Amino acid sequence: MNTNAHTIINTFEAKAMRATHYVSVFFSALLSPLLMPTYGMIVSLWLSNLLVLTLPTKLTVILTVFLITAVLPALLFLLLKYLKVIESTSLNGRKERLLPYIIIIVCYVASAVYLFSINAPEWLWMFMFGGGCAALVSMLVNFKWKISAHMAGIGGFVALVCRINSGGDGVFDLLPVICGAIFIAGILGTSRIAMERHTLWQVLAGAANGFICVYFL
């Protein structure tokens, strides 16, 4: 093989690696653990028997959950970075995840309390409480091993859809939605591995953690 062919192949491989990295970063941001509660609320309010609620009520619930579980922790993470408690809001280092995990747990539980206070069905506020439990498990495991918070988040989302369907609360058979959620979880897991943020076992452990804590609580 001549030099030009080697150059073309190397250039193609470099571009493919960059493209893979950008796609992985995109999915990691789009499917951030901080956004999973909001996605869960959207699915719950439009694909379950809660569909009958008025649009203003739905939007109020979604916005409140978004503020508690996404905006508030994101601002606190930025504060921790400003105070040099953490190096990056990406939280790539295992040792700097303790305080962020505590923040996430508190925000998830606060969201569960909010949903309980507005008489949301048990399966809905338990989704948030289960997410908090998954974050607690992740925090405890984090002392010895790095587990994927991204996969815990989407694992909980998959569990929520399964729970709506198995409980007969869906407006239709949600099996296609479940399959779609699992497929997206696979994309996210692949992205985390491609970015070298986690190993395969850390990805699987995170997904199992999120699913078990949400589905069985």
N, C-alpha and C positions, 0 to 999 in steps of 0.2 A: 504494500500500500504506500503510495507516494505521500510526500509532505503535505500537499494541498488537501488530500483526502483526510489526513489526520487532523488538519486544521479545521476543516469543515465539521468533522465529527465532534471535536472538542468544543467548537463554538455552539453546535446544536445542543450538546449535553449541558453546557453552561446556561444556555437560554432556557432549557427545559427545567433545570434546577431552580432558576430564578422564578420561572412561572409557577412551579410547584410551591415555592416558598410564599409567593404573593397570594396564591389561592388559599394556602393553609392559614396565613395570617388573616385573610378575609373571613374565613369560616370561624376561626377562633374568636374574632371580634364580634361577629354576628351572633354567635352562639355562646357568648360570655355567660358565666354563672350568674352574673348580676341581672341579666335580661331574662333568664328562664322563668322566674316568677311572673313577669309581665306576659310572656308568651303563654304561660299556663292559664292566666286569667282570661286572655283573649279566647283561647280554645274552650275554656269552661263556660264562658258567657255566651258563646255563639254555637257550640256544638252539644250542649246539654239542655236539660229542661229549664235552665236559667235564661234561655233564649227569649222567654216571655217578658223579661224585664225591659223597662224603657231604655232607650238609647242614652239619655242623660245619666241614668243610674249606672249603666254599664261603664260609661266613660269615666264617671267619678271613681268607681272602684278600680278601674285599670290605672288611672292617673295616680291615685293614692298609693297603690301597691308599687307602681313604678318609682314614685318619689322615695318610698321607704326602703325598697330593696335594690334600687339601682342608683338613683341620684345621690342619696345620703351616703351610702358606703363609698361611692366613687369620690365624693368630695373629701371624705375622711381619709381615703387612701392618698389623695393628693396632699393632704395636710401631713400625713406620716412621711411622705417623700420630702416635703418641704422641711420637715424637722429632722430629716436624715435618719429616721427610724427604719425606713426601707430604702433600698437602692432604686427600685423601679416599681411602678404600679402593675407591671406584669407578674410580679411575685415569683420569679423563676427560682429563687433560692429557697430551699426548704426551711432554713432557719429564720427567715424573715416573715413567715406566714402566720405566726401565732396571733398577733394583734389583729391582722385582717380577718382571720377566721372568727375571732371573738366578735368583731364588728358585724360580720355576716350573720352569725348565729343570733345576735341581739336583734338585727333588722328583720330576719325571717320570723322570729318569735313575735316581734312587734306587729308584723303584718298579719300573723295568725290571730293575734288578739284583736286587731282591727276588724278582720273578717268575722270573727266570733261576735264582736260587739254589734255588728249590723245584721245579725241573724243569718249569716251565710250558712249553707248546708255543711254538715260535719265534714264530708269528704273534701270540701273546698278549703276550709281553714286547716284541716289536717294535712293537706298538701304542703302548706307553708310550714307547719310544725314539723312535718317529716323532713322537709328541706333543711330546717335548722338542726335536726338530729343527724342528718347526713353530714352537715358541716362540722358538727361536734365529733363525729366518728373520724372524719378526715383530719381534724385538728389533732386528735389523740394519736392516730396512726402516723401523723407527720413528725412526731418526736423521734421515730425510728426509721420511717420510710416515706418517700414522696408518693402521694396518691393524686390522681387527676381530679381537680375540682370541676373542671369543664365537664368531664364525663359524669361526675356525680350529679351535676345540674341537669344534664340532658337525660340521664337515667331516671331522675325524678320526674321529668316531663313525660317520658314514655310511660312510667308507672301511673301518672295521673290520667292519661288517656285510657290506659287499660282499666283503671278503676272506674272511670265514668262508664265505660262500655260494659264491664262485668256487673256493675251495680244497676244496670238498666236505666241509667240517667241520660243516655245519649239520645239525641233527636233522631238518629238513624244508626245503623250498624257502623261502628267506628273502626272496623278492621282495616280498611284501606288507610285511614289516618294513622293507625298504629304501625302499619307496615312502612308508611312514609316516615314516621318519627324514628323508627329503628334504622331506616336507610340513612337518614340525616345524622343519626348518632354514629353510624359507621364512618361517614365522611368526616365528622368531627374527630373521632378517634384516630383515623388515618392522618388527619392534619396535625394533631398533637405529636404523633410519632414522627411524621415527616419534618416537623420543626425541631425535633430532638428535645422536646420538653418532657416527654415521658416514654417509658418502655411499654411494650404491649401489655405486660402484666399490670402495670400501674393504670393503664387505660381501662382494662377489664375490671380491675378492682374498684375504680372510681364509678364505673357504670353500675356495677352490682350494688355498691353502697347506696347510691342514689335511688335505684329502683326498689331495693328491699326496704329502706327507711320510709319511703312514701307509700308503697303499695300495701305493706303489712301493718302499718300503724293505724 
